[in-house]
């Protein structure tokens, strides 16, 4: 009985960082490894120009993605469908939206906009929900601290 309680407590304590801020359920360390797939298009650069992850410029900077409206990074040329989501809905990036989007960007846009003709410029799909949740946890962990 003692061993079970200790094992449960240890597991909870190890998981605490992933759940600490309540904005991510994944494993940020695992997400950093998975993010290697994303670096060919995306970088993570803080507002003060500190480079967290070097990467491509085909996709927008993912720093500060938590609670940001889709298609809203200044001076980035998004596709019209993603810009439309940011302009015409109350959707902001959170774990649920992010995981759904990266699994099927075109499908997510079509559903959100109720437009089968919606298109995405993001061709890569991260279909594994656990990997996507881990990437989300990583992005949240390296981003600015949320206000609430």
Secondary structure, DSSP 8 states (H G I E B T S, - for coil): -HHHHHHHHHHHHHHHHHHTTSS--S-HHHHHHHGGGTTTT--EE-TT--EEE---SSS---TT-TT-BTT-STT----HHHHHHHHHS--B--HHHHHHHHH-HHHHHHHHHT-TT---S-------HHHHHHHHHHHHHHS-----
